[in-house]
Amino acid sequence: MLSTVDRTKSLVALPTARRRHSRAAAGPAPAGRPSGAAAEALRIIADPRTPTYVTVYANGRRRYSYWRPLDSTTGTGGCYAALPTADCDELHAAGRITLGEPVVDPNRTTYRVRTSARVQPAPVRGGVAQIRSRVA
């Protein structure tokens, strides 16, 4: 508790830190679609205007980040912003994102992060000529 300077008799109760629940307790997200934070990270990575990188440090720590452009209306941005590492690691393990060529420094290695190419659906049997002959 913190007392105020002007009023020695009244005390102000500051809020206490809340405990965060672990993701493991909530259960895994369905395999088809990523969770809320992972979906937001995937949206940012998929945007070609926001180059996204992962930096792997010598001690094994990974940090996913992207450049947040300056927003002229709010005056925010113009800096690097971090993405949730656990969610990005899940996307990488699921094959939703891929890492590019490494840029190696003595203390870290940096990779460009991109969304993986979608698998094209199998072609229709018979091709276009057979479909056109059915229509005519």
C-alpha positions as CSV (number, residue, x, y, z in Angstrom):
1,M,0.0,0.0,0.0
2,L,1.1,3.5,-0.8
3,S,0.3,6.5,1.3
4,T,-0.3,9.9,-0.3
5,V,1.8,13.0,0.6
6,D,-1.1,15.4,1.2
7,R,-3.3,13.0,3.2
8,T,-1.4,10.9,5.7
9,K,-4.6,9.3,7.1
10,S,-5.9,7.9,3.8
11,L,-4.1,5.1,2.0
12,V,-4.4,4.1,-1.6
13,A,-4.4,0.4,-2.4
14,L,-2.5,-0.3,-5.6
15,P,-3.7,-3.2,-7.8
16,T,-1.8,-6.4,-7.4
17,A,-0.4,-8.4,-10.2
18,R,-2.8,-11.1,-11.5
19,R,-1.6,-14.6,-12.1
20,R,-1.7,-15.7,-15.7
21,H,-3.1,-19.1,-16.4
22,S,-0.9,-21.4,-18.5
23,R,-1.9,-22.3,-22.0
24,A,-1.5,-26.0,-21.1
25,A,-4.3,-25.8,-18.6
26,A,-6.6,-24.4,-21.3
27,G,-5.9,-27.3,-23.7
28,P,-4.5,-27.3,-27.2
29,A,-6.0,-25.3,-30.0
30,P,-7.7,-27.3,-32.8
31,A,-5.3,-28.4,-35.5
32,G,-7.2,-26.7,-38.4
33,R,-7.0,-23.1,-37.2
34,P,-4.5,-21.3,-34.9
35,S,-5.6,-19.7,-31.7
36,G,-6.3,-16.0,-31.3
37,A,-2.7,-14.8,-30.7
38,A,-1.3,-17.3,-33.2
39,A,-3.8,-16.2,-35.8
40,E,-2.8,-12.5,-35.2
41,A,0.9,-13.5,-35.5
42,L,0.1,-15.4,-38.8
43,R,-1.7,-12.4,-40.1
44,I,1.3,-10.2,-39.5
45,I,3.7,-12.7,-41.0
46,A,1.5,-13.1,-44.1
47,D,1.4,-9.3,-44.7
48,P,4.2,-8.6,-47.3
49,R,4.5,-5.0,-46.0
50,T,5.8,-6.2,-42.6
51,P,9.1,-8.0,-42.8
52,T,9.2,-10.6,-40.0
53,Y,12.3,-12.1,-38.6
54,V,13.3,-14.7,-36.0
55,T,16.6,-14.2,-34.1
56,V,18.2,-17.2,-32.5
57,Y,20.7,-16.2,-29.9
58,A,23.8,-18.2,-28.9
59,N,22.2,-19.4,-25.7
60,G,19.2,-20.8,-27.7
61,R,16.7,-18.1,-27.0
62,R,14.5,-17.2,-30.0
63,R,12.7,-13.9,-30.6
64,Y,10.2,-13.3,-33.4
65,S,9.9,-9.6,-34.4
66,Y,8.7,-7.4,-37.2
67,W,8.9,-3.7,-38.1
68,R,5.8,-1.8,-37.1
69,P,5.5,1.2,-39.5
70,L,4.7,4.7,-38.2
71,D,1.0,5.4,-38.1
72,S,0.4,9.1,-38.9
73,T,-3.0,9.3,-37.3
74,T,-2.0,7.9,-33.9
75,G,1.7,8.7,-33.9
76,T,2.5,5.2,-32.8
77,G,4.9,2.7,-34.4
78,G,8.2,3.3,-36.1
79,C,9.8,0.5,-34.0
80,Y,10.4,-3.2,-33.9
81,A,7.7,-5.2,-32.1
82,A,7.9,-8.7,-30.8
83,L,5.5,-11.6,-31.6
84,P,4.7,-14.3,-29.0
85,T,7.4,-16.9,-29.3
86,A,5.4,-19.8,-28.1
87,D,2.6,-19.2,-30.7
88,C,5.2,-18.6,-33.5
89,D,7.0,-21.9,-32.6
90,E,3.6,-23.7,-32.8
91,L,3.0,-22.2,-36.2
92,H,6.5,-23.3,-37.3
93,A,6.0,-26.8,-35.9
94,A,2.6,-27.1,-37.7
95,G,4.3,-26.0,-41.0
96,R,2.3,-22.8,-41.3
97,I,5.5,-20.6,-41.4
98,T,8.9,-21.3,-42.9
99,L,12.4,-19.8,-42.2
100,G,14.5,-18.3,-44.9
101,E,18.3,-18.2,-45.4
102,P,20.3,-17.6,-42.2
103,V,22.3,-14.4,-41.6
104,V,25.0,-15.5,-39.0
105,D,26.6,-13.2,-36.5
106,P,29.0,-14.3,-33.7
107,N,26.2,-14.1,-31.1
108,R,23.0,-14.7,-33.1
109,T,21.5,-16.1,-36.3
110,T,18.7,-14.3,-38.0
111,Y,16.1,-15.8,-40.4
112,R,13.4,-14.2,-42.5
113,V,10.0,-15.7,-41.5
114,R,7.4,-16.3,-44.2
115,T,4.1,-18.1,-44.5
116,S,4.5,-21.5,-46.1
117,A,3.1,-22.1,-49.6
118,R,-0.4,-23.6,-49.6
119,V,-0.7,-27.0,-51.2
120,Q,-2.6,-26.7,-54.5
121,P,-5.7,-28.9,-54.8
122,A,-5.5,-31.9,-57.1
123,P,-6.6,-31.2,-60.7
124,V,-10.1,-32.4,-61.8
125,R,-10.0,-35.7,-63.7
126,G,-10.5,-35.3,-67.4
127,G,-9.2,-31.8,-67.6
128,V,-10.8,-28.7,-69.2
129,A,-11.5,-30.3,-72.6
130,Q,-13.7,-33.0,-71.1
131,I,-15.6,-30.5,-69.1
132,R,-16.2,-28.3,-72.1
133,S,-17.5,-31.3,-74.1
134,R,-20.0,-32.1,-71.4
135,V,-21.3,-28.5,-71.5
136,A,-21.7,-28.3,-75.3
